[in-house]
Amino acid sequence: MLLAQGRFWRANYSRNTQLIALELRRAALSEELYELRDLRIEVPLAKWNLVVKHAHSDRKLLGGLLLDFARHKDRVGTAVSSDRLLAELRRVVLDATASAVEEGLLVLTAEGGRED
């Protein structure tokens, strides 16, 4: 299920694997970024809150977190070092989160895990 999509990034959810996959759209990449064409970051739904929490933090912190979930770890650094790709990744993460909440995949709780 498509949760969010931008010019460069796409976020899909798989009910079978309970993963949100962030992937670069191959057709949108310029020649200088074409090496990133197979970058796919598969985040378990249970860990998605970590990605959302750090989406707007330091790019190194976000990149380090995404390394845990990426297949091609060597490409994550290049993706988060690009200002255009990072800005859109942040937007797609937030849009995907909103879609996941709307679909009932995620539930918002108050800080500390309490529902108010």
Biopython code that builds the backbone (N, CA, C, O; Angstrom):
import numpy as np
from Bio.PDB.StructureBuilder import StructureBuilder

atoms = [
    (1, "MET", "N", (0.844, -1.160, 0.000)),
    (1, "MET", "CA", (0.000, 0.000, 0.000)),
    (1, "MET", "C", (0.901, 1.238, 0.000)),
    (1, "MET", "O", (1.802, 1.365, 0.830)),
    (2, "LEU", "N", (0.649, 2.125, -0.922)),
    (2, "LEU", "CA", (1.403, 3.373, -1.019)),
    (2, "LEU", "C", (0.949, 4.318, 0.088)),
    (2, "LEU", "O", (-0.233, 4.649, 0.184)),
    (3, "LEU", "N", (1.891, 4.750, 0.919)),
    (3, "LEU", "CA", (1.583, 5.683, 2.002)),
    (3, "LEU", "C", (1.898, 7.122, 1.607)),
    (3, "LEU", "O", (1.127, 8.032, 1.913)),
    (4, "ALA", "N", (3.010, 7.329, 0.937)),
    (4, "ALA", "CA", (3.416, 8.683, 0.549)),
    (4, "ALA", "C", (4.394, 8.585, -0.611)),
    (4, "ALA", "O", (5.102, 7.592, -0.776)),
    (5, "GLN", "N", (4.412, 9.647, -1.408)),
    (5, "GLN", "CA", (5.317, 9.663, -2.553)),
    (5, "GLN", "C", (5.683, 11.093, -2.879)),
    (5, "GLN", "O", (4.843, 11.993, -2.846)),
    (6, "GLY", "N", (6.942, 11.287, -3.193)),
    (6, "GLY", "CA", (7.430, 12.575, -3.640)),
    (6, "GLY", "C", (8.135, 12.392, -4.969)),
    (6, "GLY", "O", (8.004, 11.355, -5.619)),
    (7, "ARG", "N", (8.873, 13.395, -5.358)),
    (7, "ARG", "CA", (9.604, 13.307, -6.626)),
    (7, "ARG", "C", (10.664, 12.215, -6.582)),
    (7, "ARG", "O", (10.835, 11.471, -7.548)),
    (8, "PHE", "N", (11.380, 12.118, -5.455)),
    (8, "PHE", "CA", (12.486, 11.166, -5.335)),
    (8, "PHE", "C", (12.155, 9.933, -4.486)),
    (8, "PHE", "O", (12.609, 8.832, -4.796)),
    (9, "TRP", "N", (11.369, 10.109, -3.422)),
    (9, "TRP", "CA", (11.134, 9.048, -2.450)),
    (9, "TRP", "C", (9.707, 8.521, -2.518)),
    (9, "TRP", "O", (8.781, 9.229, -2.915)),
    (10, "ARG", "N", (9.554, 7.277, -2.126)),
    (10, "ARG", "CA", (8.246, 6.628, -2.034)),
    (10, "ARG", "C", (8.250, 5.825, -0.724)),
    (10, "ARG", "O", (9.266, 5.236, -0.353)),
    (11, "ALA", "N", (7.108, 5.809, -0.033)),
    (11, "ALA", "CA", (6.945, 5.007, 1.185)),
    (11, "ALA", "C", (5.783, 4.050, 0.973)),
    (11, "ALA", "O", (4.657, 4.475, 0.719)),
    (12, "ASN", "N", (6.062, 2.757, 1.077)),
    (12, "ASN", "CA", (5.048, 1.716, 0.923)),
    (12, "ASN", "C", (4.950, 0.901, 2.195)),
    (12, "ASN", "O", (5.938, 0.716, 2.906)),
    (13, "TYR", "N", (3.750, 0.416, 2.477)),
    (13, "TYR", "CA", (3.538, -0.451, 3.631)),
    (13, "TYR", "C", (3.119, -1.826, 3.145)),
    (13, "TYR", "O", (2.289, -1.958, 2.245)),
    (14, "SER", "N", (3.704, -2.844, 3.750)),
    (14, "SER", "CA", (3.343, -4.224, 3.428)),
    (14, "SER", "C", (2.690, -4.853, 4.652)),
    (14, "SER", "O", (3.313, -4.972, 5.707)),
    (15, "ARG", "N", (1.438, -5.254, 4.506)),
    (15, "ARG", "CA", (0.727, -5.899, 5.622)),
    (15, "ARG", "C", (1.343, -7.251, 5.956)),
    (15, "ARG", "O", (1.357, -7.652, 7.120)),
    (16, "ASN", "N", (1.851, -7.956, 4.955)),
    (16, "ASN", "CA", (2.427, -9.284, 5.182)),
    (16, "ASN", "C", (3.666, -9.225, 6.063)),
    (16, "ASN", "O", (3.822, -10.039, 6.973)),
    (17, "THR", "N", (4.544, -8.270, 5.798)),
    (17, "THR", "CA", (5.810, -8.196, 6.529)),
    (17, "THR", "C", (5.795, -7.166, 7.653)),
    (17, "THR", "O", (6.728, -7.114, 8.455)),
    (18, "GLN", "N", (4.737, -6.337, 7.722)),
    (18, "GLN", "CA", (4.631, -5.281, 8.735)),
    (18, "GLN", "C", (5.804, -4.305, 8.640)),
    (18, "GLN", "O", (6.338, -3.863, 9.657)),
    (19, "LEU", "N", (6.201, -3.972, 7.397)),
    (19, "LEU", "CA", (7.315, -3.055, 7.142)),
    (19, "LEU", "C", (6.839, -1.840, 6.372)),
    (19, "LEU", "O", (5.942, -1.922, 5.534)),
    (20, "ILE", "N", (7.465, -0.704, 6.676)),
    (20, "ILE", "CA", (7.313, 0.474, 5.829)),
    (20, "ILE", "C", (8.625, 0.604, 5.071)),
    (20, "ILE", "O", (9.689, 0.750, 5.674)),
    (21, "ALA", "N", (8.545, 0.550, 3.759)),
    (21, "ALA", "CA", (9.738, 0.608, 2.917)),
    (21, "ALA", "C", (9.873, 2.001, 2.322)),
    (21, "ALA", "O", (8.969, 2.498, 1.650)),
    (22, "LEU", "N", (11.011, 2.617, 2.580)),
    (22, "LEU", "CA", (11.367, 3.893, 1.958)),
    (22, "LEU", "C", (12.305, 3.563, 0.816)),
    (22, "LEU", "O", (13.341, 2.930, 1.019)),
    (23, "GLU", "N", (11.949, 3.988, -0.377)),
    (23, "GLU", "CA", (12.805, 3.688, -1.518)),
    (23, "GLU", "C", (12.881, 4.875, -2.446)),
    (23, "GLU", "O", (11.942, 5.661, -2.575)),
    (24, "LEU", "N", (14.028, 4.982, -3.088)),
    (24, "LEU", "CA", (14.224, 6.041, -4.072)),
    (24, "LEU", "C", (13.584, 5.627, -5.386)),
    (24, "LEU", "O", (13.679, 4.472, -5.802)),
    (25, "ARG", "N", (12.942, 6.568, -6.024)),
    (25, "ARG", "CA", (12.322, 6.317, -7.322)),
    (25, "ARG", "C", (13.387, 6.455, -8.401)),
    (25, "ARG", "O", (13.932, 7.538, -8.609)),
    (26, "ARG", "N", (13.673, 5.381, -9.068)),
    (26, "ARG", "CA", (14.769, 5.337, -10.054)),
    (26, "ARG", "C", (14.615, 6.355, -11.166)),
    (26, "ARG", "O", (15.586, 7.008, -11.549)),
    (27, "ALA", "N", (13.420, 6.496, -11.684)),
    (27, "ALA", "CA", (13.207, 7.375, -12.837)),
    (27, "ALA", "C", (13.487, 8.843, -12.521)),
    (27, "ALA", "O", (13.788, 9.618, -13.429)),
    (28, "ALA", "N", (13.395, 9.236, -11.261)),
    (28, "ALA", "CA", (13.562, 10.640, -10.894)),
    (28, "ALA", "C", (15.012, 11.019, -10.613)),
    (28, "ALA", "O", (15.323, 12.202, -10.479)),
    (29, "LEU", "N", (15.886, 10.050, -10.525)),
    (29, "LEU", "CA", (17.270, 10.335, -10.144)),
    (29, "LEU", "C", (18.079, 10.873, -11.314)),
    (29, "LEU", "O", (17.988, 10.382, -12.438)),
    (30, "SER", "N", (18.867, 11.889, -11.020)),
    (30, "SER", "CA", (19.766, 12.430, -12.036)),
    (30, "SER", "C", (20.969, 11.505, -12.173)),
    (30, "SER", "O", (21.141, 10.575, -11.385)),
    (31, "GLU", "N", (21.794, 11.765, -13.171)),
    (31, "GLU", "CA", (22.977, 10.922, -13.402)),
    (31, "GLU", "C", (23.900, 10.875, -12.200)),
    (31, "GLU", "O", (24.452, 9.824, -11.876)),
    (32, "GLU", "N", (24.070, 12.024, -11.531)),
    (32, "GLU", "CA", (24.979, 12.059, -10.390)),
    (32, "GLU", "C", (24.469, 11.261, -9.191)),
    (32, "GLU", "O", (25.255, 10.858, -8.334)),
    (33, "LEU", "N", (23.161, 11.031, -9.129)),
    (33, "LEU", "CA", (22.584, 10.265, -8.021)),
    (33, "LEU", "C", (22.131, 8.862, -8.441)),
    (33, "LEU", "O", (21.542, 8.133, -7.643)),
    (34, "TYR", "N", (22.403, 8.496, -9.670)),
    (34, "TYR", "CA", (21.903, 7.219, -10.182)),
    (34, "TYR", "C", (22.476, 6.016, -9.427)),
    (34, "TYR", "O", (21.883, 4.938, -9.439)),
    (35, "GLU", "N", (23.608, 6.194, -8.780)),
    (35, "GLU", "CA", (24.191, 5.098, -7.994)),
    (35, "GLU", "C", (23.284, 4.697, -6.832)),
    (35, "GLU", "O", (23.432, 3.608, -6.277)),
    (36, "LEU", "N", (22.359, 5.560, -6.468)),
    (36, "LEU", "CA", (21.448, 5.290, -5.349)),
    (36, "LEU", "C", (20.184, 4.546, -5.768)),
    (36, "LEU", "O", (19.294, 4.337, -4.943)),
    (37, "ARG", "N", (20.091, 4.150, -7.010)),
    (37, "ARG", "CA", (18.858, 3.611, -7.572)),
    (37, "ARG", "C", (18.288, 2.411, -6.826)),
    (37, "ARG", "O", (17.076, 2.200, -6.868)),
    (38, "ASP", "N", (19.091, 1.634, -6.160)),
    (38, "ASP", "CA", (18.596, 0.449, -5.466)),
    (38, "ASP", "C", (18.464, 0.655, -3.964)),
    (38, "ASP", "O", (18.289, -0.314, -3.225)),
    (39, "LEU", "N", (18.543, 1.887, -3.503)),
    (39, "LEU", "CA", (18.447, 2.138, -2.074)),
    (39, "LEU", "C", (17.027, 1.855, -1.598)),
    (39, "LEU", "O", (16.056, 2.422, -2.099)),
    (40, "ARG", "N", (16.937, 0.976, -0.629)),
    (40, "ARG", "CA", (15.651, 0.599, -0.035)),
    (40, "ARG", "C", (15.881, 0.456, 1.462)),
    (40, "ARG", "O", (16.779, -0.259, 1.906)),
    (41, "ILE", "N", (15.059, 1.143, 2.219)),
    (41, "ILE", "CA", (15.166, 1.123, 3.672)),
    (41, "ILE", "C", (13.868, 0.543, 4.211)),
    (41, "ILE", "O", (12.807, 1.151, 4.070)),
    (42, "GLU", "N", (13.948, -0.627, 4.825)),
    (42, "GLU", "CA", (12.758, -1.334, 5.318)),
    (42, "GLU", "C", (12.697, -1.219, 6.841)),
    (42, "GLU", "O", (13.487, -1.824, 7.565)),
    (43, "VAL", "N", (11.744, -0.431, 7.292)),
    (43, "VAL", "CA", (11.607, -0.169, 8.724)),
    (43, "VAL", "C", (10.421, -0.957, 9.262)),
    (43, "VAL", "O", (9.304, -0.805, 8.767)),
    (44, "PRO", "N", (10.650, -1.802, 10.274)),
    (44, "PRO", "CA", (9.511, -2.498, 10.893)),
    (44, "PRO", "C", (8.537, -1.477, 11.483)),
    (44, "PRO", "O", (8.955, -0.466, 12.047)),
    (45, "LEU", "N", (7.265, -1.741, 11.352)),
    (45, "LEU", "CA", (6.247, -0.817, 11.839)),
    (45, "LEU", "C", (6.466, -0.492, 13.319)),
    (45, "LEU", "O", (6.226, 0.637, 13.749)),
    (46, "ALA", "N", (6.916, -1.463, 14.086)),
    (46, "ALA", "CA", (7.163, -1.255, 15.519)),
    (46, "ALA", "C", (8.307, -0.270, 15.776)),
    (46, "ALA", "O", (8.389, 0.290, 16.870)),
    (47, "LYS", "N", (9.182, -0.046, 14.809)),
    (47, "LYS", "CA", (10.325, 0.866, 14.955)),
    (47, "LYS", "C", (10.121, 2.191, 14.229)),
    (47, "LYS", "O", (10.985, 3.065, 14.290)),
    (48, "TRP", "N", (8.993, 2.352, 13.545)),
    (48, "TRP", "CA", (8.752, 3.551, 12.754)),
    (48, "TRP", "C", (8.818, 4.820, 13.605)),
    (48, "TRP", "O", (9.244, 5.869, 13.123)),
    (49, "ASN", "N", (8.394, 4.725, 14.875)),
    (49, "ASN", "CA", (8.420, 5.908, 15.734)),
    (49, "ASN", "C", (9.830, 6.486, 15.879)),
    (49, "ASN", "O", (9.983, 7.698, 16.035)),
    (50, "LEU", "N", (10.853, 5.643, 15.829)),
    (50, "LEU", "CA", (12.233, 6.141, 15.905)),
    (50, "LEU", "C", (12.579, 6.990, 14.689)),
    (50, "LEU", "O", (13.239, 8.023, 14.809)),
    (51, "VAL", "N", (12.133, 6.553, 13.526)),
    (51, "VAL", "CA", (12.408, 7.303, 12.299)),
    (51, "VAL", "C", (11.692, 8.649, 12.342)),
    (51, "VAL", "O", (12.273, 9.680, 12.002)),
    (52, "VAL", "N", (10.426, 8.635, 12.763)),
    (52, "VAL", "CA", (9.660, 9.882, 12.841)),
    (52, "VAL", "C", (10.276, 10.826, 13.868)),
    (52, "VAL", "O", (10.393, 12.027, 13.624)),
    (53, "LYS", "N", (10.666, 10.283, 15.007)),
    (53, "LYS", "CA", (11.238, 11.088, 16.078)),
    (53, "LYS", "C", (12.516, 11.805, 15.638)),
    (53, "LYS", "O", (12.768, 12.938, 16.047)),
    (54, "HIS", "N", (13.316, 11.147, 14.810)),
    (54, "HIS", "CA", (14.602, 11.718, 14.398)),
    (54, "HIS", "C", (14.602, 12.261, 12.967)),
    (54, "HIS", "O", (15.657, 12.621, 12.446)),
    (55, "ALA", "N", (13.452, 12.321, 12.339)),
    (55, "ALA", "CA", (13.385, 12.774, 10.949)),
    (55, "ALA", "C", (13.935, 14.187, 10.772)),
    (55, "ALA", "O", (14.570, 14.481, 9.760)),
    (56, "HIS", "N", (13.698, 15.051, 11.736)),
    (56, "HIS", "CA", (14.161, 16.437, 11.608)),
    (56, "HIS", "C", (15.350, 16.741, 12.506)),
    (56, "HIS", "O", (15.675, 17.905, 12.743)),
    (57, "SER", "N", (15.992, 15.704, 12.999)),
    (57, "SER", "CA", (17.194, 15.923, 13.796)),
    (57, "SER", "C", (18.404, 16.012, 12.859)),
    (57, "SER", "O", (18.248, 16.076, 11.640)),
    (58, "ASP", "N", (19.561, 16.014, 13.414)),
    (58, "ASP", "CA", (20.805, 16.070, 12.660)),
    (58, "ASP", "C", (20.840, 14.976, 11.592)),
    (58, "ASP", "O", (20.437, 13.842, 11.852)),
    (59, "ARG", "N", (21.315, 15.309, 10.405)),
    (59, "ARG", "CA", (21.336, 14.333, 9.306)),
    (59, "ARG", "C", (22.185, 13.111, 9.624)),
    (59, "ARG", "O", (21.884, 12.015, 9.152)),
    (60, "LYS", "N", (23.243, 13.277, 10.417)),
    (60, "LYS", "CA", (24.079, 12.136, 10.784)),
    (60, "LYS", "C", (23.327, 11.180, 11.699)),
    (60, "LYS", "O", (23.452, 9.962, 11.572)),
    (61, "LEU", "N", (22.552, 11.730, 12.614)),
    (61, "LEU", "CA", (21.761, 10.892, 13.516)),
    (61, "LEU", "C", (20.694, 10.130, 12.735)),
    (61, "LEU", "O", (20.508, 8.931, 12.942)),
    (62, "LEU", "N", (20.003, 10.816, 11.850)),
    (62, "LEU", "CA", (18.995, 10.149, 11.021)),
    (62, "LEU", "C", (19.645, 9.110, 10.126)),
    (62, "LEU", "O", (19.137, 7.995, 10.000)),
    (63, "GLY", "N", (20.760, 9.460, 9.503)),
    (63, "GLY", "CA", (21.460, 8.508, 8.636)),
    (63, "GLY", "C", (21.916, 7.276, 9.391)),
    (63, "GLY", "O", (21.806, 6.157, 8.890)),
    (64, "GLY", "N", (22.427, 7.479, 10.596)),
    (64, "GLY", "CA", (22.851, 6.345, 11.416)),
    (64, "GLY", "C", (21.697, 5.432, 11.768)),
    (64, "GLY", "O", (21.846, 4.210, 11.778)),
    (65, "LEU", "N", (20.542, 6.021, 12.058)),
    (65, "LEU", "CA", (19.351, 5.230, 12.352)),
    (65, "LEU", "C", (18.901, 4.441, 11.124)),
    (65, "LEU", "O", (18.561, 3.262, 11.227)),
    (66, "LEU", "N", (18.902, 5.095, 9.965)),
    (66, "LEU", "CA", (18.469, 4.426, 8.739)),
    (66, "LEU", "C", (19.420, 3.302, 8.333)),
    (66, "LEU", "O", (19.002, 2.350, 7.673)),
    (67, "LEU", "N", (20.678, 3.399, 8.714)),
    (67, "LEU", "CA", (21.642, 2.324, 8.419)),
    (67, "LEU", "C", (21.177, 0.983, 8.987)),
    (67, "LEU", "O", (21.410, -0.068, 8.391)),
    (68, "ASP", "N", (20.523, 1.034, 10.135)),
    (68, "ASP", "CA", (20.052, -0.202, 10.764)),
    (68, "ASP", "C", (19.038, -0.943, 9.903)),
    (68, "ASP", "O", (18.902, -2.162, 10.017)),
    (69, "PHE", "N", (18.328, -0.225, 9.048)),
    (69, "PHE", "CA", (17.239, -0.815, 8.286)),
    (69, "PHE", "C", (17.500, -0.910, 6.781)),
    (69, "PHE", "O", (16.660, -1.427, 6.044)),
    (70, "ALA", "N", (18.643, -0.424, 6.320)),
    (70, "ALA", "CA", (18.936, -0.366, 4.882)),
    (70, "ALA", "C", (19.605, -1.642, 4.390)),
    (70, "ALA", "O", (20.390, -2.266, 5.103)),
    (71, "ARG", "N", (19.280, -2.012, 3.165)),
    (71, "ARG", "CA", (19.943, -3.143, 2.514)),
    (71, "ARG", "C", (21.327, -2.741, 2.008)),
    (71, "ARG", "O", (22.302, -3.465, 2.210)),
    (72, "HIS", "N", (21.407, -1.604, 1.361)),
    (72, "HIS", "CA", (22.675, -1.103, 0.812)),
    (72, "HIS", "C", (23.174, 0.013, 1.715)),
    (72, "HIS", "O", (22.955, 1.194, 1.447)),
    (73, "LYS", "N", (23.836, -0.372, 2.768)),
    (73, "LYS", "CA", (24.254, 0.572, 3.802)),
    (73, "LYS", "C", (25.208, 1.648, 3.282)),
    (73, "LYS", "O", (25.228, 2.768, 3.793)),
    (74, "ASP", "N", (25.989, 1.305, 2.275)),
    (74, "ASP", "CA", (26.947, 2.265, 1.733)),
    (74, "ASP", "C", (26.276, 3.433, 1.016)),
    (74, "ASP", "O", (26.917, 4.458, 0.783)),
    (75, "ARG", "N", (25.023, 3.300, 0.669)),
    (75, "ARG", "CA", (24.322, 4.350, -0.080)),
    (75, "ARG", "C", (23.551, 5.322, 0.810)),
    (75, "ARG", "O", (23.160, 6.399, 0.358)),
    (76, "VAL", "N", (23.333, 4.952, 2.062)),
    (76, "VAL", "CA", (22.557, 5.797, 2.967)),
    (76, "VAL", "C", (23.256, 7.140, 3.185)),
    (76, "VAL", "O", (22.602, 8.183, 3.157)),
    (77, "GLY", "N", (24.558, 7.131, 3.399)),
    (77, "GLY", "CA", (25.309, 8.366, 3.623)),
    (77, "GLY", "C", (25.187, 9.327, 2.463)),
    (77, "GLY", "O", (25.039, 10.533, 2.661)),
    (78, "THR", "N", (25.247, 8.800, 1.256)),
    (78, "THR", "CA", (25.118, 9.650, 0.069)),
    (78, "THR", "C", (23.718, 10.252, -0.005)),
    (78, "THR", "O", (23.560, 11.419, -0.362)),
    (79, "ALA", "N", (22.712, 9.464, 0.328)),
    (79, "ALA", "CA", (21.331, 9.945, 0.256)),
    (79, "ALA", "C", (21.066, 11.049, 1.276)),
    (79, "ALA", "O", (20.438, 12.053, 0.941)),
    (80, "VAL", "N", (21.532, 10.884, 2.511)),
    (80, "VAL", "CA", (21.254, 11.912, 3.524)),
    (80, "VAL", "C", (22.190, 13.115, 3.395)),
    (80, "VAL", "O", (21.921, 14.164, 3.980)),
    (81, "SER", "N", (23.273, 12.983, 2.647)),
    (81, "SER", "CA", (24.154, 14.144, 2.454)),
    (81, "SER", "C", (23.640, 15.072, 1.357)),
    (81, "SER", "O", (24.069, 16.222, 1.271)),
    (82, "SER", "N", (22.733, 14.589, 0.526)),
    (82, "SER", "CA", (22.121, 15.423, -0.505)),
    (82, "SER", "C", (20.984, 16.236, 0.113)),
    (82, "SER", "O", (20.031, 15.667, 0.645)),
    (83, "ASP", "N", (21.080, 17.550, 0.046)),
    (83, "ASP", "CA", (20.055, 18.406, 0.634)),
    (83, "ASP", "C", (18.677, 18.152, 0.031)),
    (83, "ASP", "O", (17.681, 18.105, 0.752)),
    (84, "ARG", "N", (18.619, 17.990, -1.287)),
    (84, "ARG", "CA", (17.328, 17.747, -1.948)),
    (84, "ARG", "C", (16.711, 16.433, -1.498)),
    (84, "ARG", "O", (15.521, 16.373, -1.189)),
    (85, "LEU", "N", (17.522, 15.381, -1.461)),
    (85, "LEU", "CA", (16.997, 14.071, -1.068)),
    (85, "LEU", "C", (16.600, 14.052, 0.401)),
    (85, "LEU", "O", (15.579, 13.464, 0.758)),
    (86, "LEU", "N", (17.390, 14.684, 1.250)),
    (86, "LEU", "CA", (17.085, 14.705, 2.679)),
    (86, "LEU", "C", (15.803, 15.483, 2.957)),
    (86, "LEU", "O", (14.961, 15.034, 3.734)),
    (87, "ALA", "N", (15.651, 16.630, 2.336)),
    (87, "ALA", "CA", (14.447, 17.441, 2.552)),
    (87, "ALA", "C", (13.193, 16.670, 2.150)),
    (87, "ALA", "O", (12.192, 16.676, 2.866)),
    (88, "GLU", "N", (13.260, 16.012, 1.004)),
    (88, "GLU", "CA", (12.078, 15.259, 0.584)),
    (88, "GLU", "C", (11.867, 14.005, 1.426)),
    (88, "GLU", "O", (10.725, 13.628, 1.691)),
    (89, "LEU", "N", (12.942, 13.359, 1.846)),
    (89, "LEU", "CA", (12.808, 12.193, 2.724)),
    (89, "LEU", "C", (12.066, 12.576, 3.998)),
    (89, "LEU", "O", (11.176, 11.852, 4.443)),
    (90, "ARG", "N", (12.428, 13.704, 4.580)),
    (90, "ARG", "CA", (11.750, 14.166, 5.786)),
    (90, "ARG", "C", (10.264, 14.388, 5.545)),
    (90, "ARG", "O", (9.434, 14.019, 6.376)),
    (91, "ARG", "N", (9.929, 14.987, 4.415)),
    (91, "ARG", "CA", (8.520, 15.233, 4.101)),
    (91, "ARG", "C", (7.770, 13.928, 3.879)),
    (91, "ARG", "O", (6.651, 13.762, 4.363)),
    (92, "VAL", "N", (8.386, 12.998, 3.144)),
    (92, "VAL", "CA", (7.741, 11.713, 2.862)),
    (92, "VAL", "C", (7.540, 10.914, 4.152)),
    (92, "VAL", "O", (6.519, 10.244, 4.309)),
    (93, "VAL", "N", (8.493, 10.978, 5.067)),
    (93, "VAL", "CA", (8.342, 10.295, 6.360)),
    (93, "VAL", "C", (7.134, 10.844, 7.106)),
    (93, "VAL", "O", (6.339, 10.075, 7.646)),
    (94, "LEU", "N", (6.988, 12.163, 7.142)),
    (94, "LEU", "CA", (5.840, 12.754, 7.831)),
    (94, "LEU", "C", (4.527, 12.436, 7.126)),
    (94, "LEU", "O", (3.534, 12.131, 7.786)),
    (95, "ASP", "N", (4.507, 12.502, 5.808)),
    (95, "ASP", "CA", (3.300, 12.161, 5.050)),
    (95, "ASP", "C", (2.927, 10.691, 5.235)),
    (95, "ASP", "O", (1.750, 10.358, 5.379)),
    (96, "ALA", "N", (3.927, 9.817, 5.232)),
    (96, "ALA", "CA", (3.674, 8.391, 5.426)),
    (96, "ALA", "C", (3.120, 8.124, 6.821)),
    (96, "ALA", "O", (2.251, 7.270, 7.000)),
    (97, "THR", "N", (3.622, 8.850, 7.794)),
    (97, "THR", "CA", (3.133, 8.702, 9.159)),
    (97, "THR", "C", (1.667, 9.123, 9.252)),
    (97, "THR", "O", (0.856, 8.436, 9.873)),
    (98, "ALA", "N", (1.336, 10.247, 8.638)),
    (98, "ALA", "CA", (-0.054, 10.712, 8.640)),
    (98, "ALA", "C", (-0.962, 9.698, 7.956)),
    (98, "ALA", "O", (-2.060, 9.423, 8.439)),
    (99, "SER", "N", (-0.515, 9.144, 6.843)),
    (99, "SER", "CA", (-1.310, 8.130, 6.134)),
    (99, "SER", "C", (-1.468, 6.867, 6.974)),
    (99, "SER", "O", (-2.543, 6.269, 7.002)),
    (100, "ALA", "N", (-0.402, 6.461, 7.655)),
    (100, "ALA", "CA", (-0.462, 5.263, 8.496)),
    (100, "ALA", "C", (-1.426, 5.457, 9.660)),
    (100, "ALA", "O", (-2.125, 4.522, 10.049)),
    (101, "VAL", "N", (-1.468, 6.661, 10.214)),
    (101, "VAL", "CA", (-2.425, 6.954, 11.287)),
    (101, "VAL", "C", (-3.845, 6.915, 10.728)),
    (101, "VAL", "O", (-4.737, 6.334, 11.347)),
    (102, "GLU", "N", (-4.060, 7.524, 9.570)),
    (102, "GLU", "CA", (-5.390, 7.523, 8.942)),
    (102, "GLU", "C", (-5.876, 6.112, 8.627)),
    (102, "GLU", "O", (-7.067, 5.824, 8.742)),
    (103, "GLU", "N", (-4.965, 5.239, 8.235)),
    (103, "GLU", "CA", (-5.310, 3.852, 7.895)),
    (103, "GLU", "C", (-5.446, 2.960, 9.131)),
    (103, "GLU", "O", (-5.838, 1.799, 9.020)),
    (104, "GLY", "N", (-5.125, 3.500, 10.297)),
    (104, "GLY", "CA", (-5.221, 2.723, 11.524)),
    (104, "GLY", "C", (-4.031, 1.811, 11.781)),
    (104, "GLY", "O", (-4.103, 0.919, 12.627)),
    (105, "LEU", "N", (-2.934, 2.029, 11.058)),
    (105, "LEU", "CA", (-1.733, 1.212, 11.244)),
    (105, "LEU", "C", (-0.940, 1.667, 12.452)),
    (105, "LEU", "O", (-0.305, 0.856, 13.126)),
    (106, "LEU", "N", (-0.974, 2.967, 12.730)),
    (106, "LEU", "CA", (-0.284, 3.561, 13.878)),
    (106, "LEU", "C", (-1.309, 4.272, 14.746)),
    (106, "LEU", "O", (-2.327, 4.760, 14.254)),
    (107, "VAL", "N", (-1.028, 4.326, 16.042)),
    (107, "VAL", "CA", (-1.883, 5.028, 16.987)),
    (107, "VAL", "C", (-1.034, 6.075, 17.690)),
    (107, "VAL", "O", (0.063, 5.780, 18.165)),
    (108, "LEU", "N", (-1.541, 7.290, 17.752)),
    (108, "LEU", "CA", (-0.836, 8.355, 18.447)),
    (108, "LEU", "C", (-1.105, 8.256, 19.940)),
    (108, "LEU", "O", (-2.242, 8.052, 20.365)),
    (109, "THR", "N", (-0.043, 8.402, 20.734)),
    (109, "THR", "CA", (-0.174, 8.431, 22.183)),
    (109, "THR", "C", (0.580, 9.639, 22.707)),
    (109, "THR", "O", (1.450, 10.189, 22.031)),
    (110, "ALA", "N", (0.241, 10.036, 23.898)),
    (110, "ALA", "CA", (0.949, 11.152, 24.533)),
    (110, "ALA", "C", (2.362, 10.695, 24.892)),
    (110, "ALA", "O", (2.619, 9.496, 25.007)),
    (111, "GLU", "N", (3.272, 11.644, 25.068)),
    (111, "GLU", "CA", (4.641, 11.307, 25.428)),
    (111, "GLU", "C", (4.644, 10.469, 26.696)),
    (111, "GLU", "O", (3.907, 10.754, 27.640)),
    (112, "GLY", "N", (5.464, 9.450, 26.712)),
    (112, "GLY", "CA", (5.511, 8.540, 27.844)),
    (112, "GLY", "C", (4.578, 7.353, 27.676)),
    (112, "GLY", "O", (4.495, 6.492, 28.552)),
    (113, "GLY", "N", (3.869, 7.306, 26.540)),
    (113, "GLY", "CA", (3.026, 6.157, 26.236)),
    (113, "GLY", "C", (1.631, 6.221, 26.821)),
    (113, "GLY", "O", (0.870, 5.264, 26.679)),
    (114, "ARG", "N", (1.263, 7.328, 27.482)),
    (114, "ARG", "CA", (-0.074, 7.434, 28.052)),
    (114, "ARG", "C", (-1.030, 7.994, 27.016)),
    (114, "ARG", "O", (-0.679, 8.903, 26.263)),
    (115, "GLU", "N", (-2.224, 7.457, 26.980)),
    (115, "GLU", "CA", (-3.247, 8.007, 26.096)),
    (115, "GLU", "C", (-4.086, 8.974, 26.918)),
    (115, "GLU", "O", (-4.662, 8.588, 27.936)),
    (116, "ASP", "N", (-4.158, 10.224, 26.484)),
    (116, "ASP", "CA", (-4.923, 11.229, 27.214)),
    (116, "ASP", "C", (-6.166, 11.599, 26.451)),
    (116, "ASP", "O", (-6.944, 12.436, 26.907)),
]
sb = StructureBuilder()
sb.init_structure("model")
sb.init_model(0)
sb.init_chain("A")
sb.init_seg("    ")
for serial, (resi, resn, name, xyz) in enumerate(atoms, 1):
    if name == "N":
        sb.init_residue(resn, " ", resi, " ")
    sb.init_atom(name, np.array(xyz, "f"), 0.0, 1.0, " ", f" {name:<3s}", serial, name[0])
structure = sb.get_structure()
